[in-house]
């Protein structure tokens, strides 16, 4: 049946749907799954429409992101320090989130696509609605954890030797432990996907500004910065004696650069990017060869920004948690 304009007429018991240049008829008696699918489709279409009507201005994006990086509290959390060799620094999930907010018209999504008794697979993606570019990543989370000693009532799945020659027990994880692993792995993957959508020059400027802001605060009052560093590590169970052992000297002899790196290390441990045991193992191993020292502060900031940005687009590596004492 067609109307006077040649279009299909709506019959009893049918509904008409309109989309991007399409029109279709369907029976009104829809299942719940169909209704949810239509709701999701409408939500995505609405986001595309808003994106087309309110396109981003990269100069506004740059201005908003740099304004965030000038805030001391944000700059402190924007860079993490992973204990590999002399330390690998990179933009944290906080910087990635701020950059996505400044860019606008970006969809970030985390969804479980597979789940069984042994593993859970989570799909993480970031999409730029203006360019229609999507970066997806699937992350597998094993439903096990490792401990140095078997715990009463916990099912032991396997046993192995760690890098230090000690016995490590692989045991079944609880729901809470699985959720912690999922959050940490999803954050790493989401950070990688989001940072791939940010223009490189804007990201470099943001990283350099974070370093400049952080170092300015530390140099203004080194004593207060050291106190905050000590308090932060004590909140995650790392004592002053352990900090001194890691640094190789008394805490109050820390340089501004050491304080900045230690604050980044704290945030990496807090956000489950690393563990204190990994940091100590890396320190005992002696790290890598000393890099060439920049001649000026500007050179140092430029070198740090380049090194940090190089980590942004590397594929995320999800490792099992470091064994710890029960």
PyMOL commands that set and color helices and strands:
alter all, ss='L'
color gray80, all
select helices_A, chain A and resi 32-53+58-69+72-77+93-103+175-195+200-220+222-234+240-247+251-253+256-270+276-284+297-312
alter helices_A, ss='H'
color red, helices_A
select strands_A, chain A and resi 14-18+23-27+79-82+88-91+106-115+119-128+133-142+144-147+156-161+167-172
alter strands_A, ss='S'
color yellow, strands_A
deselect
rebuild
show_as cartoon
